[in-house]
Amino acid sequence: MQLLTSDLQPASGCGPIIPRHEGQRPLRQQVFERIRAAGRIPRAELARELGISPASVTAMTADLIATGMIEETSREPGGARGRPRTALAVRPEAHLVVGMKLTVQEHTAVLVDFAGRLIATETLAGATRAVAPRALVDGIARLLERVCAKAGVRPQDLSAVGLGVPGFVEAATGTVFWSPVLNRRAVPLGEEIGRRLGLPVHLDNDANLVTLAELWFGAGRTLSHFAVVTIEHGVGMGYVLNHRIHRGSRGVGMELGHAKVQLDGALCRCGQRGCLEAYVADYALAREATTALHWSHHEMRSLGTMLKSLHDQAEAGNAAARSIFQRAGRYLALGLANIVNLFDPELIILSGERMRYDYLYAAETLAEMADFCVATGRPAPRVQIQPWGDLLWAHGAAALALAAISDRLMGARPD
């Protein structure tokens, strides 16, 4: 098994890189997506990559230029005698979007242009508890104003807003069935935010948006099948199938954190018992530490302080602290093996703030994952560690908004 680390690099292009033989989208859409993925690409190279005639490329790109989606870039030397040639690129100023990640602790926003380039970031403290929908919408509006002010643009200059929320989210309708940031269930949050902001709003589960960030900007751009497992205040999962986010028939699938690993087991924050999250997430580690190490809540200033102390004690050789991480690691190994057995992904990415606690993905944990997998004689998928913060999640929310805009302009079916 190969263990890798990498960085989020929104380089010259963004979006999934889909091989020509896998292209089932309209040709005009394929042309635009290939330009967006390349960043800058000459017409002749575009024709070769898509296997179409130069005349077809000329006609389709002329239409995309006329609609303002792409542009011809400045000339650059090319050819045997240094003759200049023209490249095509997405027109950055065509659209601006904001992506946000919402948590109980804080809300994070990024403002990006149509080419996926970062313009501004901003963070706003959360309420530290579940709040009413109106209070959450107020916070979102404040954060939007602040990130726009940093970028020197007005909120009305935006084309869309993407939002990531922990919990059970139906992306198609923007309904949040349950989330730790809300004190109510079944909230039409997307509709309420859109009404307040006066902008198109696209809402999804936050783990799906980390996965979109990988698909658009990170390790998943060239992969057709991969999984992202997030471990922070909870456990989430996103899955890419044929270069698209897979959400299930009702749009609320891939809830790995709420897959049951113990009948009548530990209480999960969703209200049920025996969920994977109830053994791996930060509150689960803190619960175990409080019992095993005889800590009281009054001895620690915050959950983060408690987890850092727990990790420090494990590093120092405290057997009880180490056993807490090892137990959580075993449950995580079981969850990862189930992903492999069900989906057979090319890659599993572990992401989130808790990845700094390396006991969760120690060599023993990953070896046990391989032992739990069906014995086919083939090696287990690669496991890649991404210990990023909330900016990654917000980038995924921005990608959600960018994808919605381009799909609308192309008349394509959204993910």
Contacts in CASP RR format, 6 or more apart in sequence:
PFRMAT RR
TARGET T0000
AUTHOR 0000-0000-0000
METHOD contacts of the structure
MODEL  1
MQLLTSDLQPASGCGPIIPRHEGQRPLRQQVFERIRAAGRIPRAELAREL
GISPASVTAMTADLIATGMIEETSREPGGARGRPRTALAVRPEAHLVVGM
KLTVQEHTAVLVDFAGRLIATETLAGATRAVAPRALVDGIARLLERVCAK
AGVRPQDLSAVGLGVPGFVEAATGTVFWSPVLNRRAVPLGEEIGRRLGLP
VHLDNDANLVTLAELWFGAGRTLSHFAVVTIEHGVGMGYVLNHRIHRGSR
GVGMELGHAKVQLDGALCRCGQRGCLEAYVADYALAREATTALHWSHHEM
RSLGTMLKSLHDQAEAGNAAARSIFQRAGRYLALGLANIVNLFDPELIIL
SGERMRYDYLYAAETLAEMADFCVATGRPAPRVQIQPWGDLLWAHGAAAL
ALAAISDRLMGARPD
1 366 0 8 1.000
1 367 0 8 1.000
1 369 0 8 1.000
1 370 0 8 1.000
1 379 0 8 1.000
1 380 0 8 1.000
1 381 0 8 1.000
1 382 0 8 1.000
1 383 0 8 1.000
2 382 0 8 1.000
2 383 0 8 1.000
3 361 0 8 1.000
3 366 0 8 1.000
3 382 0 8 1.000
3 383 0 8 1.000
3 384 0 8 1.000
3 385 0 8 1.000
4 382 0 8 1.000
4 383 0 8 1.000
4 384 0 8 1.000
4 385 0 8 1.000
5 384 0 8 1.000
5 385 0 8 1.000
5 386 0 8 1.000
5 387 0 8 1.000
6 218 0 8 1.000
6 219 0 8 1.000
6 384 0 8 1.000
6 386 0 8 1.000
8 213 0 8 1.000
8 217 0 8 1.000
8 218 0 8 1.000
8 386 0 8 1.000
8 388 0 8 1.000
8 391 0 8 1.000
8 392 0 8 1.000
8 395 0 8 1.000
9 217 0 8 1.000
9 218 0 8 1.000
10 116 0 8 1.000
10 117 0 8 1.000
10 118 0 8 1.000
10 217 0 8 1.000
10 395 0 8 1.000
12 38 0 8 1.000
12 39 0 8 1.000
12 40 0 8 1.000
13 36 0 8 1.000
13 37 0 8 1.000
13 38 0 8 1.000
13 39 0 8 1.000
13 115 0 8 1.000
13 116 0 8 1.000
14 36 0 8 1.000
14 37 0 8 1.000
14 39 0 8 1.000
14 115 0 8 1.000
14 116 0 8 1.000
14 216 0 8 1.000
14 217 0 8 1.000
14 399 0 8 1.000
14 402 0 8 1.000
15 33 0 8 1.000
15 36 0 8 1.000
15 37 0 8 1.000
15 215 0 8 1.000
15 216 0 8 1.000
15 217 0 8 1.000
15 221 0 8 1.000
15 399 0 8 1.000
16 33 0 8 1.000
16 37 0 8 1.000
16 215 0 8 1.000
16 216 0 8 1.000
16 220 0 8 1.000
16 221 0 8 1.000
16 222 0 8 1.000
16 243 0 8 1.000
17 37 0 8 1.000
17 221 0 8 1.000
17 222 0 8 1.000
18 30 0 8 1.000
18 33 0 8 1.000
18 37 0 8 1.000
18 224 0 8 1.000
18 243 0 8 1.000
20 30 0 8 1.000
20 49 0 8 1.000
20 50 0 8 1.000
20 51 0 8 1.000
22 224 0 8 1.000
22 242 0 8 1.000
22 243 0 8 1.000
23 30 0 8 1.000
25 33 0 8 1.000
25 412 0 8 1.000
26 410 0 8 1.000
26 412 0 8 1.000
27 50 0 8 1.000
27 52 0 8 1.000
27 56 0 8 1.000
27 60 0 8 1.000
28 60 0 8 1.000
28 63 0 8 1.000
28 64 0 8 1.000
28 410 0 8 1.000
29 410 0 8 1.000
29 412 0 8 1.000
30 50 0 8 1.000
31 46 0 8 1.000
31 50 0 8 1.000
31 57 0 8 1.000
31 60 0 8 1.000
31 61 0 8 1.000
31 64 0 8 1.000
32 64 0 8 1.000
32 69 0 8 1.000
32 70 0 8 1.000
32 406 0 8 1.000
32 410 0 8 1.000
33 406 0 8 1.000
34 41 0 8 1.000
34 46 0 8 1.000
34 49 0 8 1.000
34 50 0 8 1.000
35 41 0 8 1.000
35 46 0 8 1.000
35 61 0 8 1.000
35 64 0 8 1.000
35 70 0 8 1.000
35 88 0 8 1.000
35 89 0 8 1.000
35 90 0 8 1.000
36 90 0 8 1.000
36 115 0 8 1.000
36 406 0 8 1.000
37 221 0 8 1.000
38 46 0 8 1.000
39 89 0 8 1.000
39 90 0 8 1.000
39 115 0 8 1.000
40 73 0 8 1.000
40 87 0 8 1.000
40 88 0 8 1.000
40 89 0 8 1.000
41 49 0 8 1.000
41 87 0 8 1.000
41 88 0 8 1.000
41 89 0 8 1.000
42 85 0 8 1.000
42 86 0 8 1.000
42 87 0 8 1.000
42 88 0 8 1.000
43 54 0 8 1.000
43 57 0 8 1.000
43 58 0 8 1.000
43 61 0 8 1.000
43 86 0 8 1.000
43 88 0 8 1.000
44 54 0 8 1.000
44 85 0 8 1.000
46 57 0 8 1.000
46 61 0 8 1.000
46 88 0 8 1.000
47 53 0 8 1.000
47 54 0 8 1.000
47 56 0 8 1.000
47 57 0 8 1.000
50 57 0 8 1.000
61 70 0 8 1.000
61 88 0 8 1.000
64 70 0 8 1.000
65 71 0 8 1.000
65 72 0 8 1.000
67 409 0 8 1.000
68 91 0 8 1.000
68 94 0 8 1.000
69 90 0 8 1.000
69 91 0 8 1.000
69 94 0 8 1.000
69 114 0 8 1.000
69 406 0 8 1.000
69 409 0 8 1.000
70 88 0 8 1.000
70 89 0 8 1.000
70 90 0 8 1.000
70 91 0 8 1.000
71 88 0 8 1.000
71 89 0 8 1.000
71 90 0 8 1.000
71 91 0 8 1.000
72 86 0 8 1.000
72 87 0 8 1.000
72 88 0 8 1.000
73 86 0 8 1.000
73 87 0 8 1.000
73 88 0 8 1.000
73 89 0 8 1.000
75 84 0 8 1.000
75 85 0 8 1.000
75 86 0 8 1.000
76 84 0 8 1.000
76 85 0 8 1.000
76 87 0 8 1.000
77 83 0 8 1.000
77 84 0 8 1.000
78 84 0 8 1.000
78 85 0 8 1.000
79 85 0 8 1.000
89 115 0 8 1.000
90 114 0 8 1.000
90 115 0 8 1.000
91 114 0 8 1.000
91 115 0 8 1.000
92 113 0 8 1.000
92 114 0 8 1.000
92 115 0 8 1.000
92 116 0 8 1.000
92 117 0 8 1.000
93 113 0 8 1.000
93 114 0 8 1.000
94 113 0 8 1.000
94 114 0 8 1.000
95 113 0 8 1.000
95 114 0 8 1.000
95 159 0 8 1.000
95 160 0 8 1.000
95 402 0 8 1.000
95 405 0 8 1.000
96 111 0 8 1.000
96 112 0 8 1.000
96 113 0 8 1.000
96 114 0 8 1.000
96 119 0 8 1.000
96 151 0 8 1.000
96 153 0 8 1.000
96 157 0 8 1.000
96 158 0 8 1.000
96 159 0 8 1.000
97 111 0 8 1.000
97 112 0 8 1.000
97 114 0 8 1.000
97 158 0 8 1.000
97 159 0 8 1.000
97 160 0 8 1.000
97 161 0 8 1.000
97 162 0 8 1.000
97 398 0 8 1.000
97 401 0 8 1.000
97 402 0 8 1.000
97 405 0 8 1.000
98 109 0 8 1.000
98 110 0 8 1.000
98 111 0 8 1.000
98 112 0 8 1.000
98 144 0 8 1.000
98 147 0 8 1.000
98 148 0 8 1.000
98 158 0 8 1.000
98 161 0 8 1.000
98 162 0 8 1.000
98 398 0 8 1.000
98 401 0 8 1.000
99 109 0 8 1.000
99 110 0 8 1.000
99 111 0 8 1.000
99 112 0 8 1.000
99 161 0 8 1.000
99 162 0 8 1.000
99 163 0 8 1.000
99 164 0 8 1.000
99 394 0 8 1.000
99 395 0 8 1.000
99 396 0 8 1.000
99 397 0 8 1.000
99 398 0 8 1.000
99 400 0 8 1.000
99 401 0 8 1.000
100 107 0 8 1.000
100 108 0 8 1.000
100 109 0 8 1.000
100 110 0 8 1.000
100 140 0 8 1.000
100 143 0 8 1.000
100 144 0 8 1.000
100 161 0 8 1.000
100 162 0 8 1.000
100 163 0 8 1.000
100 164 0 8 1.000
100 394 0 8 1.000
100 397 0 8 1.000
101 107 0 8 1.000
101 108 0 8 1.000
101 164 0 8 1.000
101 206 0 8 1.000
101 209 0 8 1.000
101 390 0 8 1.000
101 393 0 8 1.000
101 394 0 8 1.000
101 397 0 8 1.000
102 136 0 8 1.000
102 140 0 8 1.000
102 163 0 8 1.000
102 164 0 8 1.000
102 165 0 8 1.000
102 166 0 8 1.000
102 181 0 8 1.000
102 206 0 8 1.000
103 126 0 8 1.000
103 166 0 8 1.000
103 181 0 8 1.000
103 206 0 8 1.000
103 232 0 8 1.000
103 233 0 8 1.000
103 390 0 8 1.000
104 126 0 8 1.000
104 127 0 8 1.000
104 128 0 8 1.000
104 129 0 8 1.000
104 130 0 8 1.000
104 180 0 8 1.000
104 181 0 8 1.000
104 233 0 8 1.000
105 125 0 8 1.000
105 126 0 8 1.000
105 128 0 8 1.000
105 233 0 8 1.000
106 123 0 8 1.000
106 124 0 8 1.000
106 125 0 8 1.000
106 126 0 8 1.000
106 390 0 8 1.000
107 123 0 8 1.000
107 124 0 8 1.000
107 126 0 8 1.000
107 139 0 8 1.000
107 140 0 8 1.000
107 143 0 8 1.000
108 121 0 8 1.000
108 122 0 8 1.000
108 123 0 8 1.000
108 124 0 8 1.000
108 390 0 8 1.000
108 391 0 8 1.000
108 393 0 8 1.000
108 394 0 8 1.000
109 121 0 8 1.000
109 122 0 8 1.000
109 123 0 8 1.000
109 124 0 8 1.000
109 143 0 8 1.000
109 144 0 8 1.000
109 146 0 8 1.000
109 147 0 8 1.000
109 394 0 8 1.000
110 118 0 8 1.000
110 120 0 8 1.000
110 121 0 8 1.000
110 147 0 8 1.000
110 391 0 8 1.000
110 394 0 8 1.000
110 395 0 8 1.000
110 397 0 8 1.000
110 398 0 8 1.000
111 118 0 8 1.000
111 119 0 8 1.000
111 120 0 8 1.000
111 121 0 8 1.000
111 147 0 8 1.000
111 148 0 8 1.000
111 150 0 8 1.000
111 151 0 8 1.000
111 153 0 8 1.000
111 158 0 8 1.000
111 398 0 8 1.000
112 118 0 8 1.000
112 119 0 8 1.000
112 395 0 8 1.000
112 398 0 8 1.000
112 402 0 8 1.000
113 119 0 8 1.000
114 402 0 8 1.000
114 405 0 8 1.000
116 216 0 8 1.000
116 398 0 8 1.000
116 399 0 8 1.000
116 402 0 8 1.000
118 395 0 8 1.000
119 151 0 8 1.000
120 147 0 8 1.000
120 148 0 8 1.000
120 150 0 8 1.000
120 151 0 8 1.000
120 152 0 8 1.000
121 147 0 8 1.000
121 150 0 8 1.000
121 391 0 8 1.000
121 394 0 8 1.000
122 143 0 8 1.000
122 146 0 8 1.000
122 147 0 8 1.000
122 150 0 8 1.000
123 390 0 8 1.000
124 139 0 8 1.000
124 142 0 8 1.000
124 143 0 8 1.000
124 146 0 8 1.000
127 135 0 8 1.000
130 179 0 8 1.000
130 180 0 8 1.000
130 181 0 8 1.000
130 182 0 8 1.000
130 183 0 8 1.000
131 181 0 8 1.000
131 182 0 8 1.000
131 183 0 8 1.000
132 182 0 8 1.000
132 183 0 8 1.000
132 184 0 8 1.000
133 182 0 8 1.000
133 184 0 8 1.000
133 187 0 8 1.000
133 189 0 8 1.000
133 192 0 8 1.000
134 192 0 8 1.000
136 181 0 8 1.000
136 182 0 8 1.000
136 189 0 8 1.000
137 189 0 8 1.000
137 192 0 8 1.000
137 193 0 8 1.000
137 196 0 8 1.000
140 163 0 8 1.000
140 193 0 8 1.000
140 196 0 8 1.000
140 197 0 8 1.000
141 196 0 8 1.000
141 197 0 8 1.000
144 155 0 8 1.000
144 161 0 8 1.000
144 197 0 8 1.000
145 155 0 8 1.000
148 154 0 8 1.000
148 155 0 8 1.000
148 157 0 8 1.000
148 158 0 8 1.000
155 197 0 8 1.000
155 199 0 8 1.000
156 199 0 8 1.000
158 199 0 8 1.000
159 199 0 8 1.000
159 200 0 8 1.000
159 401 0 8 1.000
159 405 0 8 1.000
160 199 0 8 1.000
160 200 0 8 1.000
160 201 0 8 1.000
160 202 0 8 1.000
160 401 0 8 1.000
160 402 0 8 1.000
160 404 0 8 1.000
160 405 0 8 1.000
161 193 0 8 1.000
161 194 0 8 1.000
161 197 0 8 1.000
161 199 0 8 1.000
161 200 0 8 1.000
161 201 0 8 1.000
161 202 0 8 1.000
161 401 0 8 1.000
162 201 0 8 1.000
162 202 0 8 1.000
162 203 0 8 1.000
162 204 0 8 1.000
162 397 0 8 1.000
162 398 0 8 1.000
162 400 0 8 1.000
162 401 0 8 1.000
163 189 0 8 1.000
163 190 0 8 1.000
163 193 0 8 1.000
163 201 0 8 1.000
163 202 0 8 1.000
163 203 0 8 1.000
163 204 0 8 1.000
163 397 0 8 1.000
164 203 0 8 1.000
164 204 0 8 1.000
164 205 0 8 1.000
164 206 0 8 1.000
164 209 0 8 1.000
164 393 0 8 1.000
164 397 0 8 1.000
164 400 0 8 1.000
165 176 0 8 1.000
165 179 0 8 1.000
165 181 0 8 1.000
165 189 0 8 1.000
165 203 0 8 1.000
165 204 0 8 1.000
165 205 0 8 1.000
165 206 0 8 1.000
166 179 0 8 1.000
166 180 0 8 1.000
166 181 0 8 1.000
166 205 0 8 1.000
166 206 0 8 1.000
166 207 0 8 1.000
166 233 0 8 1.000
166 234 0 8 1.000
167 176 0 8 1.000
167 177 0 8 1.000
167 178 0 8 1.000
167 179 0 8 1.000
167 180 0 8 1.000
167 205 0 8 1.000
167 206 0 8 1.000
167 270 0 8 1.000
168 176 0 8 1.000
168 177 0 8 1.000
168 178 0 8 1.000
168 179 0 8 1.000
168 205 0 8 1.000
168 252 0 8 1.000
168 255 0 8 1.000
169 175 0 8 1.000
169 176 0 8 1.000
169 177 0 8 1.000
169 179 0 8 1.000
169 203 0 8 1.000
169 204 0 8 1.000
169 205 0 8 1.000
169 252 0 8 1.000
170 176 0 8 1.000
170 177 0 8 1.000
170 250 0 8 1.000
170 251 0 8 1.000
170 252 0 8 1.000
171 202 0 8 1.000
171 203 0 8 1.000
171 204 0 8 1.000
171 205 0 8 1.000
171 208 0 8 1.000
171 247 0 8 1.000
171 251 0 8 1.000
172 251 0 8 1.000
173 188 0 8 1.000
174 188 0 8 1.000
174 189 0 8 1.000
174 190 0 8 1.000
174 191 0 8 1.000
174 201 0 8 1.000
174 203 0 8 1.000
175 186 0 8 1.000
175 187 0 8 1.000
175 188 0 8 1.000
175 189 0 8 1.000
175 190 0 8 1.000
176 182 0 8 1.000
176 185 0 8 1.000
176 186 0 8 1.000
176 187 0 8 1.000
176 189 0 8 1.000
176 203 0 8 1.000
177 185 0 8 1.000
177 186 0 8 1.000
177 252 0 8 1.000
178 185 0 8 1.000
178 270 0 8 1.000
179 187 0 8 1.000
180 233 0 8 1.000
180 269 0 8 1.000
182 189 0 8 1.000
189 203 0 8 1.000
190 201 0 8 1.000
190 203 0 8 1.000
193 201 0 8 1.000
193 203 0 8 1.000
194 200 0 8 1.000
194 201 0 8 1.000
200 401 0 8 1.000
200 404 0 8 1.000
202 397 0 8 1.000
202 400 0 8 1.000
202 401 0 8 1.000
202 404 0 8 1.000
204 212 0 8 1.000
204 397 0 8 1.000
204 400 0 8 1.000
205 236 0 8 1.000
205 238 0 8 1.000
205 252 0 8 1.000
205 254 0 8 1.000
206 230 0 8 1.000
206 236 0 8 1.000
206 393 0 8 1.000
207 228 0 8 1.000
207 229 0 8 1.000
207 230 0 8 1.000
207 236 0 8 1.000
207 237 0 8 1.000
207 238 0 8 1.000
207 254 0 8 1.000
208 238 0 8 1.000
208 245 0 8 1.000
208 247 0 8 1.000
208 254 0 8 1.000
209 393 0 8 1.000
209 396 0 8 1.000
209 397 0 8 1.000
209 399 0 8 1.000
209 400 0 8 1.000
210 228 0 8 1.000
210 230 0 8 1.000
210 238 0 8 1.000
210 351 0 8 1.000
210 352 0 8 1.000
210 392 0 8 1.000
210 393 0 8 1.000
210 396 0 8 1.000
211 227 0 8 1.000
211 228 0 8 1.000
211 238 0 8 1.000
211 239 0 8 1.000
211 240 0 8 1.000
211 245 0 8 1.000
212 245 0 8 1.000
212 396 0 8 1.000
212 397 0 8 1.000
212 399 0 8 1.000
212 400 0 8 1.000
212 403 0 8 1.000
213 392 0 8 1.000
213 393 0 8 1.000
213 395 0 8 1.000
213 396 0 8 1.000
213 399 0 8 1.000
214 220 0 8 1.000
214 221 0 8 1.000
214 226 0 8 1.000
214 228 0 8 1.000
214 240 0 8 1.000
214 349 0 8 1.000
214 351 0 8 1.000
214 386 0 8 1.000
215 221 0 8 1.000
215 240 0 8 1.000
215 243 0 8 1.000
215 245 0 8 1.000
215 399 0 8 1.000
216 395 0 8 1.000
216 396 0 8 1.000
216 399 0 8 1.000
216 402 0 8 1.000
217 395 0 8 1.000
217 396 0 8 1.000
217 399 0 8 1.000
219 226 0 8 1.000
219 347 0 8 1.000
219 349 0 8 1.000
219 384 0 8 1.000
219 386 0 8 1.000
220 226 0 8 1.000
220 240 0 8 1.000
220 347 0 8 1.000
220 349 0 8 1.000
223 240 0 8 1.000
223 243 0 8 1.000
223 346 0 8 1.000
223 347 0 8 1.000
224 240 0 8 1.000
224 241 0 8 1.000
224 242 0 8 1.000
224 243 0 8 1.000
224 346 0 8 1.000
225 240 0 8 1.000
225 241 0 8 1.000
225 242 0 8 1.000
225 343 0 8 1.000
225 344 0 8 1.000
225 345 0 8 1.000
225 346 0 8 1.000
226 239 0 8 1.000
226 240 0 8 1.000
226 345 0 8 1.000
226 346 0 8 1.000
226 347 0 8 1.000
226 348 0 8 1.000
226 349 0 8 1.000
227 237 0 8 1.000
227 238 0 8 1.000
227 239 0 8 1.000
227 240 0 8 1.000
227 339 0 8 1.000
227 343 0 8 1.000
227 345 0 8 1.000
227 347 0 8 1.000
227 348 0 8 1.000
227 349 0 8 1.000
228 237 0 8 1.000
228 238 0 8 1.000
228 239 0 8 1.000
228 348 0 8 1.000
228 349 0 8 1.000
228 351 0 8 1.000
229 235 0 8 1.000
229 236 0 8 1.000
229 237 0 8 1.000
229 238 0 8 1.000
229 256 0 8 1.000
229 336 0 8 1.000
229 339 0 8 1.000
229 348 0 8 1.000
229 349 0 8 1.000
229 350 0 8 1.000
229 351 0 8 1.000
230 236 0 8 1.000
230 237 0 8 1.000
230 238 0 8 1.000
230 351 0 8 1.000
230 352 0 8 1.000
231 280 0 8 1.000
231 281 0 8 1.000
231 332 0 8 1.000
231 350 0 8 1.000
231 351 0 8 1.000
231 352 0 8 1.000
231 353 0 8 1.000
231 354 0 8 1.000
231 355 0 8 1.000
231 360 0 8 1.000
232 281 0 8 1.000
232 282 0 8 1.000
232 352 0 8 1.000
232 353 0 8 1.000
232 354 0 8 1.000
233 281 0 8 1.000
233 282 0 8 1.000
233 283 0 8 1.000
234 257 0 8 1.000
234 269 0 8 1.000
234 277 0 8 1.000
234 280 0 8 1.000
234 281 0 8 1.000
234 282 0 8 1.000
234 283 0 8 1.000
235 256 0 8 1.000
235 257 0 8 1.000
235 276 0 8 1.000
235 277 0 8 1.000
235 280 0 8 1.000
235 281 0 8 1.000
236 254 0 8 1.000
236 255 0 8 1.000
236 256 0 8 1.000
236 257 0 8 1.000
236 277 0 8 1.000
237 254 0 8 1.000
237 255 0 8 1.000
237 256 0 8 1.000
237 257 0 8 1.000
237 339 0 8 1.000
238 245 0 8 1.000
238 246 0 8 1.000
238 254 0 8 1.000
239 245 0 8 1.000
239 246 0 8 1.000
239 254 0 8 1.000
239 343 0 8 1.000
239 345 0 8 1.000
240 246 0 8 1.000
241 343 0 8 1.000
244 415 0 8 1.000
245 415 0 8 1.000
246 254 0 8 1.000
247 253 0 8 1.000
247 254 0 8 1.000
247 415 0 8 1.000
248 254 0 8 1.000
256 276 0 8 1.000
256 335 0 8 1.000
256 338 0 8 1.000
256 339 0 8 1.000
257 275 0 8 1.000
257 276 0 8 1.000
257 277 0 8 1.000
257 280 0 8 1.000
258 268 0 8 1.000
258 270 0 8 1.000
258 272 0 8 1.000
258 275 0 8 1.000
258 276 0 8 1.000
258 277 0 8 1.000
259 275 0 8 1.000
259 276 0 8 1.000
259 335 0 8 1.000
259 338 0 8 1.000
260 272 0 8 1.000
260 274 0 8 1.000
260 275 0 8 1.000
260 276 0 8 1.000
261 274 0 8 1.000
261 275 0 8 1.000
261 276 0 8 1.000
261 279 0 8 1.000
261 331 0 8 1.000
261 334 0 8 1.000
261 335 0 8 1.000
262 273 0 8 1.000
262 274 0 8 1.000
262 279 0 8 1.000
263 274 0 8 1.000
264 273 0 8 1.000
264 274 0 8 1.000
265 273 0 8 1.000
265 274 0 8 1.000
265 278 0 8 1.000
266 273 0 8 1.000
266 274 0 8 1.000
266 275 0 8 1.000
266 278 0 8 1.000
266 279 0 8 1.000
266 284 0 8 1.000
266 287 0 8 1.000
267 273 0 8 1.000
267 274 0 8 1.000
267 278 0 8 1.000
268 274 0 8 1.000
268 275 0 8 1.000
268 277 0 8 1.000
268 278 0 8 1.000
269 277 0 8 1.000
269 278 0 8 1.000
269 281 0 8 1.000
269 283 0 8 1.000
270 277 0 8 1.000
276 331 0 8 1.000
276 332 0 8 1.000
276 334 0 8 1.000
276 335 0 8 1.000
277 284 0 8 1.000
278 284 0 8 1.000
279 327 0 8 1.000
279 328 0 8 1.000
279 331 0 8 1.000
280 328 0 8 1.000
280 329 0 8 1.000
280 331 0 8 1.000
280 332 0 8 1.000
280 360 0 8 1.000
281 354 0 8 1.000
282 303 0 8 1.000
282 304 0 8 1.000
282 307 0 8 1.000
282 354 0 8 1.000
283 303 0 8 1.000
284 328 0 8 1.000
285 307 0 8 1.000
285 310 0 8 1.000
285 324 0 8 1.000
285 325 0 8 1.000
285 328 0 8 1.000
286 303 0 8 1.000
286 306 0 8 1.000
286 307 0 8 1.000
286 310 0 8 1.000
288 324 0 8 1.000
288 327 0 8 1.000
288 328 0 8 1.000
289 295 0 8 1.000
289 306 0 8 1.000
289 307 0 8 1.000
289 310 0 8 1.000
289 321 0 8 1.000
289 324 0 8 1.000
290 296 0 8 1.000
290 297 0 8 1.000
292 320 0 8 1.000
292 321 0 8 1.000
292 323 0 8 1.000
292 324 0 8 1.000
293 310 0 8 1.000
293 313 0 8 1.000
293 318 0 8 1.000
293 320 0 8 1.000
293 321 0 8 1.000
295 306 0 8 1.000
300 306 0 8 1.000
300 309 0 8 1.000
307 354 0 8 1.000
307 357 0 8 1.000
310 321 0 8 1.000
310 324 0 8 1.000
310 325 0 8 1.000
311 321 0 8 1.000
311 325 0 8 1.000
311 356 0 8 1.000
311 357 0 8 1.000
311 359 0 8 1.000
313 321 0 8 1.000
314 321 0 8 1.000
314 322 0 8 1.000
314 324 0 8 1.000
314 325 0 8 1.000
314 359 0 8 1.000
322 359 0 8 1.000
325 357 0 8 1.000
325 359 0 8 1.000
325 360 0 8 1.000
326 359 0 8 1.000
326 362 0 8 1.000
326 364 0 8 1.000
326 365 0 8 1.000
328 359 0 8 1.000
328 360 0 8 1.000
329 359 0 8 1.000
329 360 0 8 1.000
329 361 0 8 1.000
329 362 0 8 1.000
329 365 0 8 1.000
329 368 0 8 1.000
330 365 0 8 1.000
330 368 0 8 1.000
332 360 0 8 1.000
332 361 0 8 1.000
332 365 0 8 1.000
332 369 0 8 1.000
333 365 0 8 1.000
333 366 0 8 1.000
333 368 0 8 1.000
333 369 0 8 1.000
333 372 0 8 1.000
334 369 0 8 1.000
334 372 0 8 1.000
335 369 0 8 1.000
335 372 0 8 1.000
336 348 0 8 1.000
336 369 0 8 1.000
336 372 0 8 1.000
336 383 0 8 1.000
337 369 0 8 1.000
337 370 0 8 1.000
337 371 0 8 1.000
337 372 0 8 1.000
337 373 0 8 1.000
338 372 0 8 1.000
339 345 0 8 1.000
339 348 0 8 1.000
340 348 0 8 1.000
340 369 0 8 1.000
340 373 0 8 1.000
340 374 0 8 1.000
340 380 0 8 1.000
340 381 0 8 1.000
341 373 0 8 1.000
341 374 0 8 1.000
344 381 0 8 1.000
345 381 0 8 1.000
346 381 0 8 1.000
346 382 0 8 1.000
347 381 0 8 1.000
347 382 0 8 1.000
347 383 0 8 1.000
347 384 0 8 1.000
348 381 0 8 1.000
348 382 0 8 1.000
348 383 0 8 1.000
348 384 0 8 1.000
349 383 0 8 1.000
349 384 0 8 1.000
349 385 0 8 1.000
349 386 0 8 1.000
350 360 0 8 1.000
350 361 0 8 1.000
350 383 0 8 1.000
350 384 0 8 1.000
350 385 0 8 1.000
350 386 0 8 1.000
351 385 0 8 1.000
351 386 0 8 1.000
351 387 0 8 1.000
351 388 0 8 1.000
351 392 0 8 1.000
352 386 0 8 1.000
352 387 0 8 1.000
352 388 0 8 1.000
352 389 0 8 1.000
352 392 0 8 1.000
353 387 0 8 1.000
353 389 0 8 1.000
354 360 0 8 1.000
355 361 0 8 1.000
355 385 0 8 1.000
355 386 0 8 1.000
355 387 0 8 1.000
356 387 0 8 1.000
359 365 0 8 1.000
361 383 0 8 1.000
361 385 0 8 1.000
366 383 0 8 1.000
369 380 0 8 1.000
369 383 0 8 1.000
370 380 0 8 1.000
373 380 0 8 1.000
386 392 0 8 1.000
403 414 0 8 1.000
403 415 0 8 1.000
404 414 0 8 1.000
406 412 0 8 1.000
407 413 0 8 1.000
407 414 0 8 1.000
407 415 0 8 1.000
END
